[in-house]
């Protein structure tokens, strides 16, 4: 006789339990080419679920310059929100 093996009961896990707590810290950095040369690059910081940036920069001449300052701004924003 073959017996059925039962899998152990899976622990319940609520994906959305702490969503509000973590949503405030979920930011992303985007580097965009939005201007006219010679300064056409800017950084924009978005929060999850929003289509408008929470912060954006003035224009930069190079993408790397915008990326460098954008990363610093993102780190500062996260530090301020965590405190």
C-alpha positions, -999 to 999 in steps of 0.1 A, spaced: 0 0 0 13 34 -10 8 62 16 4 98 7 32 121 20 19 153 33 39 185 30 44 204 62 20 233 66 34 264 51 38 293 75 16 322 66 34 352 52 18 385 47 36 404 20 19 437 27 22 436 65 50 462 66 45 479 33 36 513 47 67 513 69 91 505 41 73 525 13 87 558 27 122 546 21 118 531 -14 135 557 -37 151 553 -71 175 575 -90 170 583 -127 194 601 -149 176 618 -178 185 637 -209 159 664 -208 175 697 -218 193 713 -247 231 711 -251 255 719 -237 238 711 -204 212 685 -210 215 660 -182 197 660 -149 189 636 -121 155 628 -107 146 609 -75 113 590 -76 95 572 -48 77 539 -54 43 542 -70 46 579 -80 51 592 -115 64 626 -105 99 630 -91 102 640 -54 134 659 -62 152 669 -94 184 688 -102 195 716 -124 211 706 -156 246 692 -160 270 690 -190 277 652 -187 258 622 -176 285 611 -152 284 645 -134 246 642 -130 250 606 -118 276 615 -92 256 643 -77 224 623 -79 238 595 -59 249 619 -32 214 635 -32 198 601 -29 220 591 0 212 623 18 175 619 12 176 583 26 197 594 56 172 622 64 142 599 61 158 572 83 166 596 111 
